Amino acid sequence: MDTSRKQQIESLTLENVLLFTSQDIGVDVVDFLNQIPSVSLKVITQRTKRDAIYGYRNIFEHCKKIGVPVKCSSVIDDNILSYVRKFDPKLIINAYYPIIFPKSLIEIPKLGCINIHPGKLPEERGTFPTPWRILRGFKTFWMTLHFLDSKI
């Protein structure tokens, strides 16, 4: 990483950030956020069938190894909502966590919830836009970052 990029990252002040993530990309997002000195990061993850099928890196084990607090949950229930409220995140990031966020979760962080979607929205909504692009013969791929609200 070049010096100017490193200085930009170090100057970010995000404070408490909660990352909901699964699949292999989660490890990369954890590593990126964990290098920002002002970020106090916590992670909620789950292992999916795709993780085992495709040999994705284990986010839970990776977080434990590097000292990032991590919790496994395949649902967003009252227990998870209580955990989130107690942490008081300024920002929630969703990177391939396969659960639709309820309004009660979206309303918690002061800066909102950001979703990382592996396709061009709204045309490529849904859970598998990348394989569909490959099957349709595309050579380029999209990534959409957007704020979440209670609408789908």
GUVOPA-496428 format. One record per residue: residue number from 1; residue in one letter; x, y, z of N, C-alpha, C in turn. Coordinates in pm, 1 decimal. Layout:
REM residues N
[pt NUM A [X Y Z] [X Y Z] [X Y Z]]
...
//
This chain:
REM residues 152
[pt 1 M [84.9 -116.8 0.0] [0.0 0.0 0.0] [89.7 123.4 0.0]]
[pt 2 D [57.7 221.2 -86.4] [140.7 341.1 -92.1] [115.7 430.2 29.8]]
[pt 3 T [208.1 519.7 56.1] [206.2 602.7 176.6] [82.2 690.8 184.0]]
[pt 4 S [41.9 753.5 73.3] [-74.1 842.7 77.6] [-201.9 765.4 109.0]]
[pt 5 R [-216.1 646.1 54.4] [-334.3 563.5 83.6] [-336.2 524.6 230.7]]
[pt 6 K [-220.3 488.9 283.7] [-209.9 452.1 424.5] [-246.6 570.7 513.0]]
[pt 7 Q [-201.1 691.7 478.3] [-233.7 811.4 556.1] [-383.9 840.4 550.7]]
[pt 8 Q [-446.9 820.2 435.1] [-590.9 841.0 423.6] [-665.7 745.1 515.9]]
[pt 9 I [-626.2 619.8 517.2] [-691.4 519.4 601.5] [-674.3 554.9 748.2]]
[pt 10 E [-552.4 592.5 786.6] [-524.7 623.5 926.8] [-597.9 748.4 974.1]]
[pt 11 S [-636.9 837.9 882.1] [-704.7 960.9 922.1] [-856.1 943.0 937.3]]
[pt 12 L [-910.8 830.0 894.2] [-1053.6 805.7 909.8] [-1090.0 795.8 1058.2]]
[pt 13 T [-1203.9 851.0 1096.0] [-1249.8 839.9 1234.0] [-1392.4 786.7 1233.4]]
[pt 14 L [-1405.6 658.2 1238.7] [-1537.3 594.8 1232.9] [-1585.6 544.5 1368.5]]
[pt 15 E [-1496.3 529.1 1464.1] [-1529.2 477.8 1596.5] [-1588.8 337.4 1586.7]]
[pt 16 N [-1702.1 313.3 1651.9] [-1760.3 179.1 1656.0] [-1822.2 141.5 1521.6]]
[pt 17 V [-1770.0 34.0 1462.9] [-1821.3 -17.2 1336.6] [-1857.5 -163.3 1357.1]]
[pt 18 L [-1977.8 -200.0 1315.1] [-2023.5 -337.8 1322.5] [-2035.7 -391.4 1181.1]]
[pt 19 L [-1970.3 -503.1 1156.2] [-1971.4 -565.3 1024.4] [-2050.7 -695.0 1029.8]]
[pt 20 F [-2155.5 -703.1 948.5] [-2227.4 -828.4 926.7] [-2170.3 -885.2 797.4]]
[pt 21 T [-2117.2 -1006.8 801.2] [-2053.7 -1058.9 680.7] [-2051.5 -1210.2 678.6]]
[pt 22 S [-2038.2 -1263.9 559.5] [-2015.9 -1407.7 540.6] [-1940.8 -1423.2 409.1]]
[pt 23 Q [-1907.6 -1543.5 377.5] [-1831.9 -1577.6 258.1] [-1690.0 -1521.6 264.3]]
[pt 24 D [-1613.8 -1547.8 164.3] [-1471.7 -1517.5 162.2] [-1441.9 -1368.1 169.0]]
[pt 25 I [-1525.4 -1286.0 108.4] [-1500.5 -1141.7 107.0] [-1494.5 -1083.9 247.9]]
[pt 26 G [-1562.9 -1147.5 341.2] [-1565.4 -1098.3 478.8] [-1428.3 -1086.4 541.2]]
[pt 27 V [-1339.6 -1179.3 511.6] [-1203.9 -1174.2 565.4] [-1132.6 -1048.2 516.5]]
[pt 28 D [-1148.8 -1016.5 389.5] [-1084.3 -897.5 333.5] [-1141.8 -769.0 393.0]]
[pt 29 V [-1272.6 -764.8 412.2] [-1334.8 -645.8 469.9] [-1290.7 -628.8 615.5]]
[pt 30 V [-1285.4 -739.0 690.8] [-1236.2 -734.1 829.1] [-1094.3 -678.7 832.0]]
[pt 31 D [-1007.8 -731.7 747.4] [-868.1 -686.1 746.2] [-857.2 -538.0 711.0]]
[pt 32 F [-938.0 -491.2 614.9] [-934.7 -349.2 577.9] [-977.7 -262.6 695.9]]
[pt 33 L [-1093.5 -293.0 754.8] [-1144.5 -211.2 865.0] [-1054.5 -217.7 987.6]]
[pt 34 N [-994.3 -332.9 1011.2] [-910.6 -352.5 1129.8] [-780.6 -272.3 1122.7]]
[pt 35 Q [-740.1 -227.3 1005.2] [-616.6 -148.9 993.5] [-638.3 0.4 1018.5]]
[pt 36 I [-763.7 42.7 1035.8] [-793.8 183.4 1062.4] [-787.4 204.0 1213.9]]
[pt 37 P [-689.6 280.9 1261.1] [-667.9 294.2 1405.7] [-788.9 342.0 1485.1]]
[pt 38 S [-873.0 428.9 1427.9] [-986.0 484.7 1502.8] [-1107.8 392.3 1506.8]]
[pt 39 V [-1102.9 279.6 1436.5] [-1218.2 190.6 1429.2] [-1212.4 85.7 1540.1]]
[pt 40 S [-1319.5 82.1 1617.9] [-1341.1 -27.3 1712.0] [-1438.0 -121.7 1641.4]]
[pt 41 L [-1388.0 -234.7 1593.8] [-1462.9 -324.7 1506.4] [-1516.0 -445.7 1581.7]]
[pt 42 K [-1640.7 -479.5 1553.1] [-1699.5 -606.9 1595.1] [-1763.4 -668.3 1471.6]]
[pt 43 V [-1770.4 -802.8 1470.6] [-1819.5 -875.0 1353.6] [-1928.7 -972.8 1394.4]]
[pt 44 I [-2032.8 -979.4 1313.0] [-2133.9 -1084.7 1323.9] [-2129.8 -1160.6 1193.2]]
[pt 45 T [-2116.7 -1291.1 1201.7] [-2101.3 -1372.7 1081.7] [-2181.3 -1501.8 1095.0]]
[pt 46 Q [-2178.1 -1578.5 990.7] [-2232.1 -1714.6 992.3] [-2163.1 -1793.8 883.0]]
[pt 47 R [-2153.6 -1922.7 904.5] [-2100.7 -2010.2 800.3] [-2218.1 -2051.2 712.5]]
[pt 48 T [-2198.2 -2042.9 582.1] [-2302.9 -2084.0 489.2] [-2259.7 -2211.6 417.7]]
[pt 49 K [-2352.1 -2273.8 349.3] [-2318.9 -2393.7 271.1] [-2212.4 -2362.4 166.9]]
[pt 50 R [-2220.2 -2241.8 109.3] [-2121.1 -2202.5 8.1] [-1980.0 -2197.7 66.2]]
[pt 51 D [-1967.5 -2159.3 194.7] [-1835.2 -2153.2 257.1] [-1766.8 -2289.5 250.7]]
[pt 52 A [-1840.1 -2392.7 286.1] [-1783.4 -2528.3 284.8] [-1763.0 -2579.2 142.2]]
[pt 53 I [-1861.0 -2555.8 55.6] [-1852.6 -2604.8 -82.5] [-1732.5 -2545.9 -155.7]]
[pt 54 Y [-1712.3 -2414.3 -139.3] [-1607.4 -2346.6 -215.1] [-1477.9 -2324.7 -137.5]]
[pt 55 G [-1472.5 -2372.6 -13.6] [-1349.6 -2360.7 64.4] [-1316.1 -2218.9 106.1]]
[pt 56 Y [-1419.4 -2137.1 128.3] [-1396.1 -1999.4 170.9] [-1325.9 -1996.4 306.3]]
[pt 57 R [-1246.0 -1891.5 326.7] [-1179.2 -1873.2 455.3] [-1283.0 -1854.6 565.5]]
[pt 58 N [-1251.2 -1903.5 683.9] [-1342.9 -1898.6 797.2] [-1329.4 -1763.1 868.1]]
[pt 59 I [-1430.5 -1679.3 856.4] [-1426.8 -1544.8 914.4] [-1419.9 -1551.5 1066.1]]
[pt 60 F [-1496.6 -1642.8 1126.0] [-1497.8 -1654.9 1271.8] [-1357.2 -1684.6 1323.3]]
[pt 61 E [-1292.3 -1783.5 1265.6] [-1156.6 -1819.9 1309.1] [-1057.1 -1707.6 1280.6]]
[pt 62 H [-1072.7 -1640.7 1167.5] [-983.2 -1530.1 1132.8] [-994.6 -1417.2 1235.4]]
[pt 63 C [-1117.1 -1380.4 1271.7] [-1137.4 -1274.1 1370.9] [-1076.5 -1312.2 1505.0]]
[pt 64 K [-1099.0 -1435.3 1547.3] [-1040.9 -1482.1 1674.3] [-888.5 -1471.6 1669.6]]
[pt 65 K [-830.6 -1510.5 1557.9] [-684.7 -1510.3 1541.7] [-626.4 -1369.1 1552.2]]
[pt 66 I [-696.5 -1268.9 1494.9] [-642.2 -1132.8 1494.4] [-698.9 -1045.5 1606.9]]
[pt 67 G [-781.4 -1103.6 1693.7] [-831.1 -1031.4 1810.2] [-949.4 -939.5 1787.0]]
[pt 68 V [-1027.9 -966.1 1683.1] [-1148.7 -886.7 1656.5] [-1267.8 -960.8 1718.2]]
[pt 69 P [-1344.6 -894.1 1806.1] [-1461.8 -959.8 1864.8] [-1558.2 -1006.9 1756.1]]
[pt 70 V [-1602.7 -1131.7 1768.4] [-1687.7 -1190.7 1664.7] [-1796.4 -1274.5 1729.4]]
[pt 71 K [-1912.0 -1274.1 1666.1] [-2026.9 -1351.3 1712.8] [-2088.7 -1419.7 1591.3]]
[pt 72 C [-2130.8 -1543.9 1607.5] [-2198.0 -1616.7 1499.0] [-2348.2 -1615.6 1521.3]]
[pt 73 S [-2422.0 -1581.1 1416.9] [-2567.1 -1585.7 1423.5] [-2624.0 -1592.4 1282.5]]
[pt 74 S [-2720.5 -1680.1 1265.0] [-2786.7 -1689.6 1134.7] [-2922.3 -1619.7 1135.7]]
[pt 75 V [-2951.4 -1550.1 1246.8] [-3075.8 -1473.4 1258.1] [-3046.1 -1339.3 1323.3]]
[pt 76 I [-3131.3 -1243.7 1295.9] [-3124.2 -1115.1 1364.7] [-3245.3 -1110.6 1457.4]]
[pt 77 D [-3222.7 -1156.2 1579.7] [-3330.1 -1166.7 1677.7] [-3307.0 -1066.2 1791.6]]
[pt 78 D [-3386.9 -1076.1 1897.8] [-3374.1 -982.9 2009.9] [-3236.2 -990.3 2075.6]]
[pt 79 N [-3177.0 -1108.3 2078.7] [-3043.2 -1125.2 2136.0] [-2939.4 -1045.2 2056.1]]
[pt 80 I [-2945.0 -1055.8 1925.1] [-2851.8 -982.0 1839.3] [-2879.7 -831.5 1848.5]]
[pt 81 L [-3006.0 -792.3 1846.1] [-3038.9 -650.2 1856.8] [-2988.9 -591.3 1988.2]]
[pt 82 S [-2998.9 -665.4 2097.2] [-2947.5 -620.6 2226.2] [-2796.0 -605.3 2222.4]]
[pt 83 Y [-2729.1 -701.3 2161.2] [-2583.3 -697.4 2144.7] [-2541.2 -573.8 2065.1]]
[pt 84 V [-2613.9 -545.7 1958.6] [-2583.2 -431.0 1872.6] [-2605.7 -300.6 1949.2]]
[pt 85 R [-2718.3 -289.6 2017.3] [-2747.3 -166.9 2092.7] [-2640.9 -141.3 2199.6]]
[pt 86 K [-2598.2 -245.6 2265.8] [-2495.3 -232.2 2370.3] [-2363.4 -182.4 2310.1]]
[pt 87 F [-2327.7 -228.8 2192.2] [-2204.7 -184.6 2125.3] [-2216.8 -40.7 2076.9]]
[pt 88 D [-2338.3 1.5 2042.9] [-2366.5 137.2 1995.1] [-2282.7 174.1 1872.5]]
[pt 89 P [-2297.6 97.4 1763.2] [-2216.4 126.6 1644.2] [-2255.8 259.6 1581.1]]
[pt 90 K [-2154.9 329.6 1529.1] [-2181.3 452.0 1453.6] [-2219.8 416.2 1310.1]]
[pt 91 L [-2171.0 300.2 1264.2] [-2194.5 254.4 1127.7] [-2206.0 102.7 1128.5]]
[pt 92 I [-2300.6 50.8 1051.0] [-2311.3 -93.2 1027.0] [-2284.7 -116.3 879.0]]
[pt 93 I [-2201.0 -214.9 850.8] [-2170.2 -252.2 712.6] [-2217.0 -395.1 690.7]]
[pt 94 N [-2287.3 -415.8 581.7] [-2329.2 -550.4 542.2] [-2248.4 -591.2 419.5]]
[pt 95 A [-2168.9 -695.4 433.5] [-2090.6 -747.8 321.4] [-2123.6 -896.0 304.8]]
[pt 96 Y [-2223.9 -923.9 224.9] [-2264.6 -1060.0 189.7] [-2324.9 -1137.2 306.8]]
[pt 97 Y [-2380.9 -1068.8 404.7] [-2452.6 -1138.3 511.4] [-2592.4 -1165.2 457.6]]
[pt 98 P [-2632.0 -1292.1 445.5] [-2752.2 -1325.5 367.5] [-2886.0 -1312.7 440.5]]
[pt 99 I [-2900.6 -1209.4 521.5] [-3025.8 -1185.9 592.8] [-3069.2 -1042.3 563.9]]
[pt 100 I [-3197.4 -1022.5 537.6] [-3249.5 -887.0 519.7] [-3256.1 -820.8 657.0]]
[pt 101 F [-3199.0 -701.1 668.2] [-3194.8 -630.4 795.5] [-3333.4 -576.5 830.7]]
[pt 102 P [-3380.3 -604.1 953.1] [-3508.2 -545.7 995.6] [-3491.0 -396.5 1025.9]]
[pt 103 K [-3601.0 -324.4 1021.3] [-3600.1 -180.9 1049.2] [-3539.2 -151.7 1186.5]]
[pt 104 S [-3566.3 -238.4 1283.5] [-3514.9 -219.0 1419.3] [-3362.0 -220.2 1424.1]]
[pt 105 L [-3296.7 -288.9 1332.2] [-3150.2 -288.7 1323.6] [-3101.6 -165.7 1245.7]]
[pt 106 I [-3167.3 -136.8 1137.1] [-3127.2 -25.3 1050.1] [-3130.5 107.7 1125.3]]
[pt 107 E [-3220.3 121.0 1221.3] [-3236.3 247.5 1293.9] [-3131.6 269.1 1402.9]]
[pt 108 I [-3048.3 171.1 1434.0] [-2954.4 183.1 1546.4] [-2835.0 273.7 1517.4]]
[pt 109 P [-2758.3 253.4 1411.0] [-2635.4 332.4 1394.6] [-2662.4 477.2 1353.0]]
[pt 110 K [-2585.0 569.0 1410.0] [-2603.0 712.4 1381.7] [-2574.4 746.9 1235.3]]
[pt 111 L [-2475.8 678.9 1174.5] [-2440.4 707.3 1035.6] [-2515.3 618.8 936.6]]
[pt 112 G [-2589.5 521.1 985.7] [-2668.0 433.8 898.9] [-2603.3 299.1 872.9]]
[pt 113 C [-2662.4 227.6 779.5] [-2615.8 94.9 738.2] [-2580.1 99.7 590.2]]
[pt 114 I [-2462.7 49.3 558.6] [-2416.9 43.7 419.7] [-2416.2 -102.1 375.2]]
[pt 115 N [-2464.9 -126.9 256.6] [-2464.6 -261.2 199.5] [-2364.7 -266.7 83.6]]
[pt 116 I [-2288.0 -374.7 79.6] [-2199.2 -401.9 -33.5] [-2265.6 -512.7 -113.2]]
[pt 117 H [-2311.4 -479.5 -234.5] [-2382.8 -576.5 -318.1] [-2298.4 -609.0 -441.1]]
[pt 118 P [-2281.7 -739.0 -472.2] [-2194.7 -779.6 -583.6] [-2259.6 -772.8 -720.5]]
[pt 119 G [-2333.0 -666.2 -746.6] [-2396.7 -652.1 -876.3] [-2448.3 -510.0 -895.3]]
[pt 120 K [-2496.6 -481.8 -1015.8] [-2552.3 -350.7 -1048.3] [-2698.6 -348.3 -1005.8]]
[pt 121 L [-2729.8 -256.6 -913.5] [-2867.8 -245.5 -867.1] [-2939.7 -135.7 -944.9]]
[pt 122 P [-3068.1 -151.2 -973.6] [-3154.9 -259.9 -930.2] [-3158.4 -379.5 -1025.3]]
[pt 123 E [-3092.7 -368.9 -1139.4] [-3102.0 -474.8 -1240.5] [-3056.7 -611.5 -1188.9]]
[pt 124 E [-2955.7 -614.0 -1104.5] [-2898.9 -741.4 -1059.4] [-2923.3 -763.1 -910.6]]
[pt 125 R [-3046.2 -740.5 -869.3] [-3080.2 -764.7 -729.3] [-3086.0 -916.1 -705.3]]
[pt 126 G [-3078.8 -952.6 -580.1] [-3082.8 -1094.4 -545.8] [-2947.8 -1143.1 -494.3]]
[pt 127 T [-2941.3 -1272.5 -467.6] [-2824.0 -1326.6 -398.0] [-2711.7 -1376.4 -487.9]]
[pt 128 F [-2733.1 -1395.6 -616.4] [-2627.7 -1451.9 -701.2] [-2606.1 -1375.0 -832.0]]
[pt 129 P [-2581.3 -1245.5 -825.9] [-2565.5 -1171.9 -951.5] [-2439.0 -1208.6 -1028.8]]
[pt 130 T [-2331.9 -1242.2 -960.6] [-2206.2 -1272.4 -1030.8] [-2217.6 -1396.0 -1119.6]]
[pt 131 P [-2266.6 -1510.0 -1068.6] [-2281.2 -1625.5 -1157.4] [-2373.5 -1598.9 -1276.4]]
[pt 132 W [-2481.1 -1520.4 -1254.1] [-2571.2 -1489.2 -1364.5] [-2500.8 -1407.9 -1471.9]]
[pt 133 R [-2414.2 -1315.0 -1431.3] [-2338.5 -1236.4 -1531.3] [-2245.8 -1328.2 -1609.9]]
[pt 134 I [-2182.3 -1420.5 -1541.6] [-2091.8 -1515.5 -1608.6] [-2170.9 -1599.8 -1708.6]]
[pt 135 L [-2285.5 -1652.4 -1664.7] [-2368.2 -1736.4 -1752.9] [-2420.6 -1658.8 -1874.3]]
[pt 136 R [-2440.7 -1527.8 -1859.1] [-2487.8 -1445.0 -1970.6] [-2373.3 -1393.3 -2057.1]]
[pt 137 G [-2249.1 -1432.3 -2025.8] [-2135.2 -1399.4 -2110.6] [-2069.2 -1265.2 -2086.7]]
[pt 138 F [-2104.3 -1197.2 -1978.1] [-2041.3 -1068.1 -1949.7] [-1895.8 -1087.6 -1908.9]]
[pt 139 K [-1813.1 -991.3 -1942.1] [-1670.6 -993.8 -1905.8] [-1638.2 -893.1 -1796.2]]
[pt 140 T [-1732.9 -805.7 -1763.7] [-1714.1 -707.7 -1656.8] [-1819.2 -731.2 -1549.0]]
[pt 141 F [-1787.6 -682.3 -1430.0] [-1876.4 -705.2 -1316.4] [-1896.4 -575.9 -1239.5]]
[pt 142 W [-2005.4 -568.4 -1166.3] [-2043.0 -449.5 -1091.4] [-2033.1 -475.3 -941.7]]
[pt 143 M [-2019.2 -367.3 -868.3] [-2029.8 -367.4 -723.2] [-2108.7 -242.0 -688.2]]
[pt 144 T [-2210.5 -256.0 -605.2] [-2292.3 -142.5 -565.0] [-2280.8 -121.9 -414.7]]
[pt 145 L [-2249.8 0.1 -373.4] [-2252.8 39.4 -232.6] [-2371.9 130.7 -215.4]]
[pt 146 H [-2455.2 100.6 -117.3] [-2571.5 185.9 -94.7] [-2613.1 181.6 50.9]]
[pt 147 F [-2679.0 287.6 93.8] [-2736.2 289.7 228.6] [-2861.7 203.9 230.9]]
[pt 148 L [-2881.0 134.0 341.4] [-2999.4 52.1 359.3] [-3111.3 135.6 423.0]]
[pt 149 D [-3233.7 102.9 384.2] [-3349.7 155.0 454.4] [-3445.2 36.8 471.5]]
[pt 150 S [-3563.5 62.1 521.2] [-3655.1 -49.1 549.1] [-3722.8 -104.3 424.3]]
[pt 151 K [-3698.6 -42.9 309.1] [-3754.9 -92.4 183.8] [-3655.7 -189.0 118.7]]
[pt 152 I [-3706.9 -280.7 39.7] [-3619.2 -373.0 -32.4] [-3614.1 -330.1 -176.5]]
//
